[in-house]
Amino acid sequence: MSYSDATRARVYLRESAEFRGEPTYRLIVQAFRRAGITDLSVHRGIMGFDRASGVLSSRPLRFHADLPLVVEAVGDREQVESALPEIRSCLSRGLITLSDVQLYVSD
């Protein structure tokens, strides 16, 4: 098993987020792909916290129709950073985190 240094970007947003009529999460994925990143995932949360709205949950008594999404991408630091301006331009409300990670690949 070998490893390499990489950067993980996580973009937190709401499921309902749109930009120019398109789902924002889809535009974020496309921006990462254009930057050459192929290791991507979109996760739908069942519970999350938003400063403006408090707890967002899918639990029956606390149901909120606008649940959190996380777009996660792993690639070279340069690839990740080259996608960020485009992502910021379509993300009106959300959070972006970057972490240095070690990418383990089984041969």
Buried (B, 14 or more C-beta within 10 A) or exposed (E): EEEEEBBBBBBBBBBEBBBEEEBBBBBBBBBBEEBEBEEBEBEEBEEBEBEEEEEBBBEEEEEBEEBBBBBBBBBBEEBBBBBBEBBEEBBEEBEBEEEEEEBEEEE
